Amino acid sequence: MKLIEKIKNGKFDFEDAVKLYDMELFELGVEANEIREKKFGKKTYFNINRHINPSNICKDVCKFCAFSAHRKNPNPYTLSIEECVKIAKNAYLHNAKEVHIVSAHNPNVGYDYYMDIVKEIKKEIPDIHIKAFTAAEVNFFSELSGKNYKEVLEDMIQAGVDSMPGGGAEIFDERVREKICKGKVSSQRWLEIHEYWHKLGRKSNATMLFGHIENRSHRIDHMLRLKELQEKTNGFNAFIPLVYQRKNNYLKVENFLTGIEILKTIAISRILLENIPNIKAYWVTTTLNLSLVAQNYGANDIDGTIEKESINSAAGAASKNGLDLKELVNLIKDSGYIPVERDSLYNEIRIY
């Protein structure tokens, strides 16, 4: 049986999935695009959102991170709750439908600080969608408070968190994690946190950081673990392959990914993860141009306007000040796709 037929029929093993990387990019693109167009036609989704990063002071030392305050980024900061609320209100006045809150793991501010940010934003702007706190943060909150991760997730819902971002997944292989993010949430715990969140009736995203010291087998292992959890819970909205950013950090990566390898990875994710509805080519890490090309290779989402982004831009991504809505819409149109503004749960708001 032809490789692609085995994958489509679900009659494949791990080695078969790895062999997808041996296919020509164009072949993979044809297969991935067929799945994409069957689901979404020519629509490309985005949202109007605002990232808020409350602090860059972190107890963890991930070698790929350029955001946390250390000797390559000697400018520590912690926003007050009032400052976070002000940022959210200003974004809402500019039509943002979502605030995306991800912080470093700051042990100095206390558990209530994080929950109160959400509570106060929700109090001031009841109808804004709050996507907040990665599974790595949930694990950190558990350590900080002495509560188990299930209690933390329940507290998040009480505070007003609507959905969870997919960060902290990095690469699930523990030998790789030992080298790049030792001490951070384990892969098993990351999956358990998302599984319980889904059991609580909430949605989340899933990410994969690639292009550092991992290999293709590690990426396939990562995707297949997500596929397995999605079969159990159906709780993931989107899969987001994040391209490693190489500036201002401690990972000595000599060979940066080619555009072909990035597009292959996006196409393979679309082929393997047919049970996760959306594949996001996150323009912040993929670059805007390649994210638009990726719409031909299985991706159907490009993320959003963002307004301000601190984590990836610290490592060299061109995302610090976000994107203008008109520019984003025109770029999608010029690429031959239909721009569709969505909410955080992929309900369509406006077709341009």
C-alpha positions in Angstrom: 0.0 0.0 0.0 1.3 3.5 -0.9 2.5 5.4 2.1 0.0 8.2 1.9 -2.9 5.7 1.6 -1.7 3.9 4.8 -1.7 7.3 6.6 -5.1 8.2 5.3 -6.5 4.8 6.3 -5.0 5.0 9.7 -3.1 1.8 9.1 0.4 3.2 9.7 3.1 2.8 12.3 5.6 5.3 13.7 8.2 4.6 11.0 5.6 5.2 8.3 4.9 8.6 9.7 8.6 9.5 9.9 8.9 8.5 6.2 6.5 11.3 5.3 9.5 13.6 5.5 11.1 11.7 2.7 8.3 12.7 0.3 8.8 15.7 -2.1 7.5 19.0 -0.7 5.1 19.4 -3.6 3.6 15.9 -3.0 3.1 16.6 0.7 1.6 20.0 -0.2 -1.0 18.5 -2.6 -2.1 16.0 0.1 -2.2 18.6 2.9 -4.0 21.2 0.7 -6.6 18.6 -0.2 -7.5 18.1 3.5 -7.3 21.9 4.1 -9.6 22.7 1.2 -12.1 20.0 2.1 -12.4 21.5 5.6 -12.2 25.3 4.9 -12.1 26.0 1.1 -10.0 29.1 0.5 -10.7 30.6 3.9 -7.8 31.8 6.0 -8.6 32.6 9.6 -7.2 35.3 11.9 -8.4 37.1 15.0 -8.0 40.6 16.5 -6.1 40.0 19.7 -3.7 41.4 22.2 -0.9 39.6 23.9 -0.1 40.5 27.5 3.0 39.2 29.1 2.8 40.2 32.8 6.4 39.5 33.8 9.7 38.3 32.4 11.1 37.2 35.8 11.4 33.4 35.7 12.5 30.7 38.1 13.2 28.4 35.1 16.1 28.7 32.7 15.1 27.3 29.4 18.0 27.5 27.0 15.9 28.6 24.0 14.3 31.5 25.8 15.3 35.1 25.2 12.4 36.6 27.0 13.1 35.9 30.7 15.3 38.2 32.6 18.8 36.8 32.6 22.2 38.1 31.6 21.2 38.2 27.9 18.1 40.2 28.8 19.0 42.2 31.8 15.7 44.2 32.0 13.4 42.6 34.5 9.9 43.8 34.8 6.5 42.9 36.4 3.4 44.7 35.4 0.9 45.6 38.1 -2.6 44.1 37.9 -3.9 47.6 37.1 -1.4 47.9 34.1 -2.6 44.6 32.7 -6.3 45.7 33.0 -5.4 49.0 31.3 -3.7 47.2 28.4 -6.7 44.9 28.0 -9.2 47.8 28.1 -7.2 49.7 25.5 -7.1 46.6 23.2 -10.8 46.1 23.6 -11.4 49.7 22.5 -9.5 48.8 19.4 -11.8 45.9 18.7 -9.8 43.1 20.2 -11.9 40.1 20.9 -9.2 38.2 22.8 -6.5 38.9 25.3 -3.7 36.2 25.3 -2.0 36.2 28.7 1.3 34.3 29.0 3.9 35.1 31.6 7.3 34.0 32.8 7.2 31.9 36.0 7.8 34.7 38.5 7.9 33.2 42.1 7.9 36.6 43.8 4.4 37.8 43.1 2.3 34.9 44.5 -0.4 32.7 43.2 -3.2 35.3 43.6 -1.5 37.8 41.4 -2.0 35.6 38.3 -5.6 34.8 39.1 -6.4 38.4 40.0 -5.2 39.6 36.6 -7.8 37.5 35.0 -10.5 38.4 37.6 -10.0 42.1 37.2 -9.9 42.0 33.4 -13.1 40.0 33.3 -14.7 42.4 35.8 -13.9 45.4 33.6 -14.6 43.7 30.2 -17.0 40.8 30.8 -17.4 39.9 27.1 -13.7 39.7 26.1 -12.3 36.2 25.6 -9.4 35.4 28.0 -6.9 32.9 26.7 -4.5 32.5 29.5 -1.7 30.4 31.1 0.1 27.6 29.4 0.3 24.1 31.0 3.9 25.0 32.0 2.4 28.0 34.0 -0.3 25.7 35.5 2.4 23.3 36.7 4.3 26.3 38.1 1.2 27.6 39.8 0.7 24.2 41.4 4.2 24.3 42.8 3.8 27.9 44.0 0.5 27.4 45.7 0.7 23.7 46.9 -2.5 23.0 45.1 -2.7 20.1 42.6 -3.0 21.0 38.9 -6.7 20.1 38.8 -7.4 22.6 41.5 -5.4 25.2 39.7 -7.4 24.6 36.5 -10.7 24.9 38.4 -9.4 28.2 40.0 -8.6 29.5 36.5 -12.2 28.9 35.4 -13.5 30.6 38.5 -11.3 33.6 37.8 -12.6 33.8 34.2 -10.2 32.0 31.9 -12.1 30.9 28.8 -9.4 28.8 27.0 -5.8 27.8 27.3 -2.9 28.5 24.9 -0.7 25.6 23.8 2.7 26.8 25.0 5.2 24.9 27.1 4.9 21.8 25.0 8.2 22.4 23.3 9.2 18.9 22.2 7.7 16.0 24.2 10.8 13.8 24.1 12.2 13.9 27.7 15.8 13.6 26.6 15.4 16.8 24.5 13.5 18.5 27.3 16.4 17.7 29.7 18.7 19.7 27.5 16.5 22.6 26.5 14.1 23.2 29.4 15.2 21.1 32.4 12.9 21.6 35.4 9.9 22.8 33.3 6.6 20.8 33.2 7.1 17.2 32.0 5.6 16.1 28.7 3.3 13.7 30.6 2.1 16.4 33.0 1.5 18.8 30.0 -0.8 16.2 28.4 -2.6 15.5 31.7 -3.2 19.2 32.3 -4.8 19.6 28.9 -6.8 16.4 29.3 -8.3 17.6 32.5 -9.0 21.1 31.0 -10.9 19.4 28.2 -12.8 17.3 30.7 -13.9 20.6 32.3 -15.5 21.4 29.0 -12.9 23.9 27.8 -10.8 24.2 24.7 -7.1 24.7 24.3 -4.4 24.8 21.6 -1.3 22.7 21.2 2.2 23.8 20.1 5.4 22.2 19.1 8.7 24.1 19.1 10.9 22.8 16.3 14.1 23.7 14.5 16.5 23.4 17.5 18.2 20.2 18.7 15.3 17.9 18.0 15.1 15.6 15.0 12.2 14.5 12.7 11.4 11.5 14.8 10.9 13.7 17.8 8.5 15.9 15.9 6.5 12.9 14.7 6.4 11.5 18.3 5.1 14.8 19.5 2.3 15.0 16.8 1.2 11.4 17.5 0.9 12.0 21.2 -1.3 15.0 20.5 -3.4 12.9 18.0 -3.9 10.3 20.7 -5.1 12.8 23.3 -7.4 14.5 20.8 -9.0 11.1 20.1 -9.9 10.9 23.8 -11.0 14.4 24.4 -11.6 16.3 21.2 -10.5 19.4 23.1 -7.8 20.9 20.9 -8.9 23.8 18.7 -5.6 24.2 16.8 -2.1 22.8 16.4 0.6 25.4 16.1 4.1 24.4 14.9 6.4 27.1 16.4 9.7 27.8 14.6 12.6 28.2 17.0 14.0 31.7 17.1 17.7 31.7 17.5 18.8 35.1 18.8 19.7 36.0 22.4 19.6 32.6 23.9 21.9 29.7 25.0 21.1 27.0 22.5 24.0 26.7 20.1 22.1 25.8 16.9 24.3 25.8 13.9 21.9 24.9 11.1 18.7 26.9 10.9 15.6 25.3 9.3 15.1 25.8 5.6 11.7 27.0 4.3 11.2 23.6 2.8 11.6 21.8 6.2 9.2 24.3 7.8 6.6 23.8 5.1 7.1 20.0 5.2 6.5 20.0 8.9 3.3 22.1 8.5 2.0 19.8 5.7 2.8 16.6 7.7 1.0 18.1 10.7 -2.1 18.6 8.6 -1.9 15.1 7.2 -1.3 13.4 10.6 -3.6 15.6 12.7 -6.8 15.4 10.8 -8.7 15.2 14.1 -7.4 18.6 15.2 -9.5 21.0 13.2 -7.1 23.9 12.6 -3.4 24.2 11.7 -2.0 27.6 12.5 1.1 28.9 10.6 1.9 31.4 13.4 3.3 34.4 11.5 5.3 35.5 14.5 7.7 32.6 14.3 7.2 31.4 10.8 7.5 34.9 9.2 4.6 36.6 7.5 5.6 35.6 4.0 6.1 31.9 4.8 2.9 31.8 6.8 1.0 32.9 3.7 2.8 30.3 1.6 1.9 27.7 4.3 -1.8 28.2 3.5 -1.0 26.1 0.4 0.6 23.4 2.6 -2.3 22.6 5.0 -2.4 25.7 7.3 -5.7 27.5 7.5 -4.9 30.1 10.2 -2.3 32.8 10.6 -3.0 34.0 14.1 -4.0 37.6 14.6 -3.1 41.3 14.8 -1.4 40.7 18.2 -0.8 44.5 18.8 2.3 43.8 20.9 4.4 40.6 21.4 7.4 40.3 23.7 8.4 36.6 23.9 9.4 35.7 20.4 10.5 39.2 19.4 13.1 39.0 22.2 14.6 36.1 20.2 14.6 37.9 16.9 11.0 37.6 15.5 9.6 40.6 13.7 6.5 40.8 15.9 7.1 43.4 18.5 4.4 45.8 17.4 1.9 43.3 15.8 0.2 43.8 12.5 -2.2 46.4 11.1 -5.6 44.8 10.4 -5.9 46.3 6.9 -2.4 45.1 6.0 -3.2 41.6 7.2 -6.4 41.4 5.3 -4.8 42.6 2.1 -1.9 40.2 2.4 -4.3 37.3 2.8 -6.3 38.4 -0.2 -3.2 39.0 -2.3 -2.2 35.4 -1.6 -5.4 34.1 -3.2 -7.2 33.4 0.1 -10.4 34.7 1.7 -9.6 36.5 5.0 -12.0 35.5 7.8 -12.0 37.1 11.2 -12.8 34.5 13.8 -13.3 34.5 17.6 -11.0 32.4 19.8 -13.1 29.3 19.4 -13.2 29.6 15.6 -16.7 31.0 15.2 -16.7 33.2 12.1 -17.2 36.9 12.8 -16.6 38.5 9.5 -15.7 37.4 6.0 -13.7 40.1 4.0 
